[in-house]
Amino acid sequence: MEEFICSVEFLRGGTVFYARVSSEAGGVREYHSPSSSDVIDQVISDLQEEFESAPAA
């Protein structure tokens, strides 16, 4: 059975990169940086912490 875990959007506005992450556990949060790799690293780190602390199903 499939279950919603999270939604991730990556956007670019001029010289700034944005990420919008939505999950049941963490709600909606946004990240921004002039570097795309910094935004991706922020999202990975945040989701990794969220999934590691989530109770096992």
C-alpha positions in Angstrom: 0.0 0.0 0.0 1.3 3.5 -0.9 1.4 6.2 1.7 2.2 9.9 1.3 5.5 10.8 2.8 6.5 14.2 1.4 6.3 16.6 -1.5 9.4 18.5 -2.6 9.5 21.4 -5.1 12.6 23.1 -6.4 12.3 26.6 -7.9 14.6 29.3 -9.2 13.8 33.0 -8.8 16.5 35.1 -10.5 19.8 34.3 -8.7 18.2 32.5 -5.7 17.2 28.8 -5.6 14.2 27.8 -3.4 12.9 24.5 -2.1 9.5 23.9 -0.6 9.0 20.7 1.4 5.6 19.5 2.7 5.1 16.4 4.9 2.6 15.3 7.5 5.2 15.2 10.2 7.0 18.5 9.5 4.4 20.6 7.8 5.4 23.0 5.1 8.9 24.6 5.2 10.9 26.5 2.7 14.7 26.9 2.1 16.6 29.4 -0.1 20.1 30.0 -1.1 22.1 31.4 -4.0 23.5 27.9 -4.5 21.4 25.1 -5.8 23.6 22.5 -4.0 23.2 24.3 -0.7 19.4 24.1 -1.0 19.5 20.5 -1.9 21.8 19.7 1.0 19.4 21.6 3.4 16.4 19.5 2.1 18.3 16.2 2.4 19.5 17.0 5.9 16.1 18.0 7.1 14.3 15.0 5.6 16.9 12.6 6.8 16.4 13.9 10.4 12.6 13.7 10.0 12.6 10.1 8.7 15.1 8.9 11.2 13.1 10.2 14.1 9.7 8.9 12.7 8.3 5.9 14.4 8.4 2.7 12.4 5.2 1.7 10.7 
